[in-house]
Amino acid sequence: MRLILAATLLASTSPAAAQALHQYGGLAISPTGDRVAAIESAGGHGVVTVRGTADGRVLRTIDPCKTCIYSGLSFAPNGDLVFLVRDTAAVRLSYADATTTRTIATIPGIAQTPRVSPDGTRIALLVTLGAAKESGATQAGVRMIGEIGEKNDEQRLAVFDIAKTAATTVTPLSPAGRYVYEYDWTPDGRGFVATTALGNGDNNWWVATLDAIDARTGAVRPIAKPATQLNQPRVSPDGRTVAYIGGLMSDFGSIGGDVFTVPLAGGTPRNITAGAKSTVTTIDWTAGGLRTVTLAGDSIQFGTLTPGQPVAPGFAKPASSAAGDGRAVFSADGRVAAAVVQDYEHAPAIYAGPVAAPATGVRQITHDNDAAPVLASARSIAWQNEGYDVQGWLLAPRTAPAGKAPMITMVHGGPSAASMPGYVSAGSTNGALLKAGYYVFLPNPRGSYGQGEAFTAANKRDFGGGDLRDILAGIDAVERVAPVDDARLGLGGCSYGGFMAMWTNTQTNRFKAIVAGAGLSNWVSYYGTNGIDQWLLPFFGKTMYDDIKAYEDVSAVYQAKKAKTPTFIYVGERDIEVPPTQSIEWWHALKDRNVPVSLVIYPDAGHCVSAPEQASDVRARSIAWFDRYVKGAK
């Protein structure tokens, strides 16, 4: 139930609005830490841009295909660059040395995560040959016709020799039937550590195991079967130990938890950050030791981790960061870090510098967006509820409206995620709401990242219980410090936020209007119709068939008689994470109760509706709904 560490689709920025901003995607750092590479654009075609980390100066641009999309930036040990070039027919694995760019292989399907071997002679790549859909459960699913469940896309590991003639056929290394999610080379180049699962890749990440894969034969050897979800396996420089992030994670890619280590030979994982009051979101095992990015309350921190000790923080900022497949990238020796950083009042910029110097180390090195207008006044709000420390963000219009103002609360997806600062543009729903005179509240209730693993796990078997009480207490906290009109409150969210929007309608009449995107109204029918039922087991403890009452107890349809709040519902036609039938059930229930309701199902759309034209329509309808029922409320 994807968020992806942003509040929801409703808080996202439209491509049209983003055109004036300079975008930095897929940031990578050279082994020596002297250069960074990113896919940069100003709303149009992106090009690979290499900059110096000392001053952000552009050293080189690489653009071998004016109509293609680039991804998967990764530096080789010698400082050369590899990346993926995608057109409508295939994906090309490309290698750029100091003067030329050439194709290493052409993949008839989709591909991601190229990584060069430690000796610089081979490139590993995750490939899905003949893919029927884009990788990931949030993408639009295939049509449900024919014999169901008998054929799945398989993401497998392939290896290519850099010195050989460009490969036109691809023979995967890892065995068929096993989906590979993430991997890391072992330092000797003889193999990989990987997270893998048998069968359906969209569904089985929640039961993925930590495995070793032989780089010559493709043979798979189990290392550990952790009791938690796991992300980002990384091998120690001596090749003896694997570290990974383990925790309660509701989505692949929404990374958060504690750091665990286990011998590469196999064994029982050991939690080396147990009890921390923060959430680790990225790790890297460098020659200088483990490096981390953590979310601690309202701030990100880049730091150094020594097993058994608290993370030694370096750079820290109340902001969000992104780079590569994590939240920051680190040089081979761990001395230099880089990331794309933004907050609600500052547009994205590349930051880079030494990790261990908090005051003078990691700093802003690009200034393309310095003139971007500031549309929001952001404030971190902290409160306590039922023994928990809770945090959220309040966005206010730069020009405060006269008297008390209406407010919209946006609940993030996940639930294992967090609302983190992201630049508010004129074309985003947050920007439009602020311009229309609304305050916007983005709470991180129990179940969220940022307060430690116990806080993240606090909503197990309690969806819509303690987390809703935290949100309501947070609104009270906001009203104590800001001129918010309690008689004019609205609520919105997508995915898990959509569930919370539907469920809240049965628990309180405090909100005057609700917008529910890709929400869950009936956990019983959801279990039997969604494409990712395995995610439910860590939260409910049992399948729906073994404990149906637990699923009924948090289903809005079973309490529909209490729902009175006008609701706009939207969902994608081909959403496999939360099928549109969940929205239809809730629409039908509200219609039956004569509650004002509108439902829009967007054709061919996946989870939370991301196509530009459709997302723009969602935003327009959402704001119109709030204007109608919140602004005019008595």
HUUR-V303041 format. One record per residue. N is the residue number from 1. RES is the residue in one small letter. SS is DSSP state (alpha for helix, beta for strand, coil for the rest). OMEGA is omega in whole degrees, 0 to 359 (999 if undefined). Layout:
BEGIN
{{N RES SS OMEGA} {N RES SS OMEGA}}
END
This chain:
BEGIN
{{1 m coil 197} {2 r coil 168} {3 l coil 194} {4 i coil 176} {5 l coil 168} {6 a coil 187} {7 a coil 179} {8 t coil 174} {9 l alpha 183} {10 l alpha 180} {11 a alpha 185} {12 s coil 181} {13 t coil 179} {14 s coil 178} {15 p alpha 180} {16 a alpha 181} {17 a alpha 184} {18 a alpha 186} {19 q coil 181} {20 a coil 181} {21 l coil 173} {22 h coil 183} {23 q beta 178} {24 y beta 182} {25 g beta 172} {26 g beta 186} {27 l beta 175} {28 a beta 180} {29 i beta 180} {30 s coil 180} {31 p coil 181} {32 t coil 179} {33 g coil 183} {34 d coil 182} {35 r beta 170} {36 v beta 175} {37 a beta 178} {38 a beta 173} {39 i beta 189} {40 e beta 177} {41 s beta 173} {42 a coil 177} {43 g coil 179} {44 g coil 180} {45 h coil 180} {46 g coil 177} {47 v beta 177} {48 v beta 184} {49 t beta 179} {50 v beta 182} {51 r beta 172} {52 g beta 181} {53 t coil 182} {54 a coil 186} {55 d coil 180} {56 g coil 182} {57 r coil 179} {58 v beta 180} {59 l beta 185} {60 r beta 169} {61 t beta 181} {62 i beta 185} {63 d coil 186} {64 p coil 182} {65 c coil 187} {66 k coil 181} {67 t coil 185} {68 c coil 176} {69 i beta 181} {70 y beta 178} {71 s beta 171} {72 g beta 180} {73 l beta 178} {74 s beta 179} {75 f beta 171} {76 a coil 179} {77 p coil 180} {78 n coil 178} {79 g coil 174} {80 d coil 188} {81 l beta 172} {82 v beta 179} {83 f beta 181} {84 l beta 179} {85 v beta 185} {86 r beta 169} {87 d coil 185} {88 t coil 186} {89 a coil 187} {90 a coil 175} {91 v beta 178} {92 r beta 174} {93 l beta 187} {94 s beta 181} {95 y beta 181} {96 a beta 172} {97 d coil 186} {98 a coil 186} {99 t coil 187} {100 t coil 174} {101 t beta 181} {102 r beta 181} {103 t beta 177} {104 i beta 181} {105 a beta 174} {106 t beta 186} {107 i beta 178} {108 p coil 184} {109 g beta 176} {110 i beta 184} {111 a beta 178} {112 q beta 172} {113 t beta 171} {114 p beta 177} {115 r beta 182} {116 v beta 180} {117 s coil 181} {118 p coil 179} {119 d coil 174} {120 g coil 185} {121 t coil 185} {122 r beta 175} {123 i beta 173} {124 a beta 186} {125 l beta 173} {126 l beta 184} {127 v beta 172} {128 t beta 184} {129 l beta 180} {130 g coil 185} {131 a coil 177} {132 a coil 181} {133 k coil 174} {134 e coil 182} {135 s coil 175} {136 g coil 184} {137 a coil 180} {138 t coil 180} {139 q coil 179} {140 a coil 182} {141 g coil 176} {142 v coil 180} {143 r coil 182} {144 m coil 178} {145 i coil 181} {146 g coil 180} {147 e coil 189} {148 i coil 171} {149 g coil 183} {150 e coil 180} {151 k coil 180} {152 n coil 169} {153 d coil 179} {154 e coil 174} {155 q coil 186} {156 r beta 181} {157 l beta 175} {158 a beta 181} {159 v beta 182} {160 f beta 178} {161 d beta 184} {162 i coil 186} {163 a coil 185} {164 k coil 175} {165 t coil 183} {166 a coil 181} {167 a beta 178} {168 t coil 172} {169 t coil 184} {170 v coil 175} {171 t coil 182} {172 p coil 178} {173 l coil 183} {174 s coil 188} {175 p coil 176} {176 a coil 179} {177 g coil 181} {178 r beta 182} {179 y beta 180} {180 v beta 183} {181 y beta 184} {182 e beta 180} {183 y beta 174} {184 d beta 174} {185 w beta 166} {186 t coil 185} {187 p coil 180} {188 d coil 178} {189 g coil 183} {190 r coil 182} {191 g beta 183} {192 f beta 160} {193 v beta 186} {194 a beta 167} {195 t beta 185} {196 t beta 175} {197 a beta 176} {198 l beta 174} {199 g coil 188} {200 n coil 183} {201 g alpha 179} {202 d alpha 188} {203 n alpha 195} {204 n alpha 176} {205 w alpha 183} {206 w alpha 176} {207 v alpha 181} {208 a coil 180} {209 t beta 177} {210 l beta 187} {211 d beta 172} {212 a beta 178} {213 i beta 180} {214 d beta 184} {215 a coil 179} {216 r coil 186} {217 t coil 185} {218 g coil 181} {219 a coil 183} {220 v beta 177} {221 r beta 180} {222 p beta 174} {223 i beta 181} {224 a beta 172} {225 k coil 186} {226 p coil 178} {227 a coil 180} {228 t coil 169} {229 q beta 181} {230 l beta 181} {231 n beta 172} {232 q beta 174} {233 p beta 182} {234 r beta 184} {235 v beta 179} {236 s coil 181} {237 p coil 179} {238 d coil 176} {239 g coil 184} {240 r coil 191} {241 t beta 174} {242 v beta 172} {243 a beta 176} {244 y beta 174} {245 i beta 180} {246 g beta 180} {247 g beta 179} {248 l coil 184} {249 m coil 185} {250 s coil 180} {251 d coil 169} {252 f coil 182} {253 g coil 173} {254 s coil 194} {255 i coil 176} {256 g coil 178} {257 g beta 176} {258 d beta 177} {259 v beta 178} {260 f beta 173} {261 t beta 179} {262 v beta 177} {263 p beta 177} {264 l coil 179} {265 a coil 181} {266 g coil 179} {267 g coil 181} {268 t coil 180} {269 p coil 179} {270 r beta 179} {271 n beta 184} {272 i coil 174} {273 t coil 184} {274 a coil 177} {275 g coil 180} {276 a coil 179} {277 k coil 178} {278 s coil 184} {279 t beta 175} {280 v beta 182} {281 t beta 178} {282 t beta 172} {283 i beta 171} {284 d beta 179} {285 w beta 184} {286 t beta 176} {287 a coil 178} {288 g coil 179} {289 g beta 181} {290 l beta 174} {291 r beta 185} {292 t beta 162} {293 v beta 179} {294 t beta 170} {295 l beta 181} {296 a beta 183} {297 g coil 182} {298 d coil 188} {299 s beta 168} {300 i beta 179} {301 q beta 170} {302 f beta 186} {303 g beta 179} {304 t beta 183} {305 l beta 171} {306 t coil 182} {307 p coil 179} {308 g coil 180} {309 q coil 175} {310 p coil 177} {311 v coil 176} {312 a beta 187} {313 p beta 171} {314 g beta 178} {315 f beta 178} {316 a beta 183} {317 k beta 173} {318 p coil 187} {319 a coil 170} {320 s beta 180} {321 s beta 180} {322 a beta 177} {323 a beta 176} {324 g coil 178} {325 d coil 178} {326 g beta 183} {327 r coil 175} {328 a coil 174} {329 v beta 187} {330 f beta 176} {331 s coil 184} {332 a coil 180} {333 d coil 178} {334 g coil 185} {335 r coil 186} {336 v beta 176} {337 a beta 176} {338 a beta 179} {339 a beta 170} {340 v beta 188} {341 v beta 175} {342 q beta 170} {343 d coil 186} {344 y coil 185} {345 e coil 183} {346 h coil 181} {347 a coil 186} {348 p coil 175} {349 a beta 175} {350 i beta 174} {351 y beta 178} {352 a beta 177} {353 g beta 181} {354 p beta 183} {355 v coil 192} {356 a coil 180} {357 a coil 187} {358 p coil 187} {359 a coil 188} {360 t coil 186} {361 g coil 182} {362 v coil 185} {363 r beta 180} {364 q beta 180} {365 i coil 174} {366 t coil 186} {367 h coil 182} {368 d coil 185} {369 n coil 184} {370 d coil 182} {371 a coil 180} {372 a coil 185} {373 p coil 177} {374 v coil 185} {375 l coil 185} {376 a beta 166} {377 s beta 186} {378 a beta 180} {379 r beta 174} {380 s beta 180} {381 i beta 178} {382 a beta 177} {383 w beta 176} {384 q beta 177} {385 n beta 176} {386 e coil 177} {387 g coil 180} {388 y beta 168} {389 d beta 185} {390 v beta 182} {391 q beta 174} {392 g beta 182} {393 w beta 175} {394 l beta 176} {395 l beta 180} {396 a beta 174} {397 p beta 180} {398 r coil 173} {399 t coil 186} {400 a coil 177} {401 p coil 179} {402 a coil 178} {403 g coil 180} {404 k coil 186} {405 a beta 174} {406 p beta 181} {407 m beta 175} {408 i beta 175} {409 t beta 181} {410 m beta 183} {411 v beta 183} {412 h coil 176} {413 g coil 180} {414 g coil 13} {415 p coil 181} {416 s coil 184} {417 a coil 175} {418 a coil 168} {419 s coil 181} {420 m coil 186} {421 p coil 174} {422 g coil 186} {423 y coil 179} {424 v coil 180} {425 s coil 181} {426 a coil 183} {427 g coil 178} {428 s coil 177} {429 t alpha 176} {430 n alpha 179} {431 g alpha 180} {432 a alpha 178} {433 l alpha 179} {434 l alpha 179} {435 k alpha 180} {436 a coil 175} {437 g coil 177} {438 y coil 160} {439 y beta 178} {440 v beta 181} {441 f beta 183} {442 l beta 185} {443 p beta 173} {444 n beta 184} {445 p coil 178} {446 r coil 191} {447 g coil 181} {448 s coil 171} {449 y coil 172} {450 g coil 182} {451 q coil 181} {452 g coil 187} {453 e alpha 179} {454 a alpha 178} {455 f alpha 179} {456 t alpha 183} {457 a alpha 187} {458 a alpha 178} {459 n alpha 172} {460 k coil 180} {461 r coil 182} {462 d coil 180} {463 f coil 178} {464 g coil 179} {465 g coil 180} {466 g alpha 180} {467 d alpha 176} {468 l alpha 178} {469 r alpha 176} {470 d alpha 181} {471 i alpha 179} {472 l alpha 176} {473 a alpha 177} {474 g alpha 176} {475 i alpha 175} {476 d alpha 180} {477 a alpha 178} {478 v alpha 184} {479 e alpha 177} {480 r alpha 185} {481 v alpha 183} {482 a coil 182} {483 p coil 181} {484 v beta 182} {485 d beta 182} {486 d beta 179} {487 a beta 181} {488 r beta 179} {489 l beta 174} {490 g beta 184} {491 l beta 177} {492 g beta 177} {493 g beta 178} {494 c beta 181} {495 s coil 175} {496 y alpha 174} {497 g alpha 175} {498 g alpha 173} {499 f alpha 181} {500 m alpha 179} {501 a alpha 179} {502 m alpha 183} {503 w alpha 182} {504 t alpha 178} {505 n coil 180} {506 t coil 186} {507 q coil 183} {508 t coil 174} {509 n coil 185} {510 r coil 183} {511 f coil 183} {512 k coil 178} {513 a beta 183} {514 i beta 170} {515 v beta 184} {516 a beta 178} {517 g beta 176} {518 a coil 184} {519 g coil 178} {520 l coil 180} {521 s coil 185} {522 n coil 184} {523 w alpha 179} {524 v alpha 179} {525 s alpha 178} {526 y alpha 182} {527 y alpha 184} {528 g alpha 186} {529 t alpha 182} {530 n coil 182} {531 g coil 184} {532 i coil 187} {533 d alpha 182} {534 q alpha 182} {535 w alpha 185} {536 l alpha 188} {537 l alpha 177} {538 p alpha 183} {539 f alpha 182} {540 f alpha 178} {541 g coil 181} {542 k coil 175} {543 t coil 178} {544 m coil 183} {545 y coil 179} {546 d coil 182} {547 d coil 187} {548 i alpha 182} {549 k alpha 179} {550 a alpha 180} {551 y alpha 177} {552 e alpha 187} {553 d coil 181} {554 v coil 180} {555 s coil 182} {556 a alpha 184} {557 v alpha 180} {558 y alpha 178} {559 q alpha 185} {560 a alpha 181} {561 k alpha 181} {562 k alpha 185} {563 a coil 181} {564 k coil 189} {565 t coil 177} {566 p beta 189} {567 t beta 168} {568 f beta 184} {569 i beta 174} {570 y beta 183} {571 v beta 176} {572 g beta 182} {573 e coil 185} {574 r coil 177} {575 d coil 178} {576 i coil 177} {577 e coil 177} {578 v coil 185} {579 p coil 182} {580 p coil 178} {581 t alpha 177} {582 q alpha 178} {583 s alpha 179} {584 i alpha 179} {585 e alpha 183} {586 w alpha 175} {587 w alpha 180} {588 h alpha 181} {589 a alpha 180} {590 l alpha 176} {591 k alpha 181} {592 d alpha 181} {593 r coil 180} {594 n coil 174} {595 v coil 178} {596 p coil 184} {597 v beta 175} {598 s beta 179} {599 l beta 174} {600 v beta 175} {601 i beta 186} {602 y beta 187} {603 p coil 175} {604 d coil 184} {605 a coil 175} {606 g coil 189} {607 h coil 176} {608 c coil 169} {609 v coil 186} {610 s coil 179} {611 a coil 189} {612 p alpha 184} {613 e alpha 181} {614 q alpha 179} {615 a alpha 177} {616 s alpha 178} {617 d alpha 176} {618 v alpha 182} {619 r alpha 181} {620 a alpha 180} {621 r alpha 181} {622 s alpha 182} {623 i alpha 178} {624 a alpha 180} {625 w alpha 178} {626 f alpha 179} {627 d alpha 184} {628 r alpha 190} {629 y alpha 181} {630 v alpha 184} {631 k alpha 183} {632 g coil 182} {633 a coil 180} {634 k coil 999}}
END
